Amino acid sequence: MYLFLAFLMVPLIEIGLFIQVGGAIGLWPTLAIVVLTAVLGTSLVRSQGRLALGQMRNSFQTLSDPAEPLAHGAMILFAGALLLTPGFFTDALGFALLMPPVRMAVYRYISKRITVSQFQMGPGSAQGRHSPGGPANHQPNNSDIIDGDFEEVAPKRPGSKPSGWVEGPK
């Protein structure tokens, strides 16, 4: 429901802001501001993205939890999408997400609502924590987990069944 409201309200807010700003300063200055924020936002996304990528590399090198740098990278990517979307409201949200204190507040808010049960760094190691149900959630005593491999086999002729195909009861 929240997503529906966002898709409904954001365009209405943007249209209202375009009408208000365009009426106050005119069409061409309004369009110039929209283009300028997109260009400025792109350069800010690049610089903030480089910083987040450096933090992510550092967390991988030190084998620390990469969740925070990954979350910052995702928020920077989302900010870039908001800044490239024409509009004043989306630009304000995008510029806000480019500020590290705002990203930290969003990360703290989201991390309080996510429960992490296990995190596995590599095969056989149980360091840190990971989200439940993820690929690293391998517990040998869990009877509903079946470990296996698969091989995709293409049919020999178009319309024929793959080799080894067994028809079930009808």
Salt bridges, closest charged atoms under 4 A:
GLU68 OE2 - HIS72 NE2 3.57
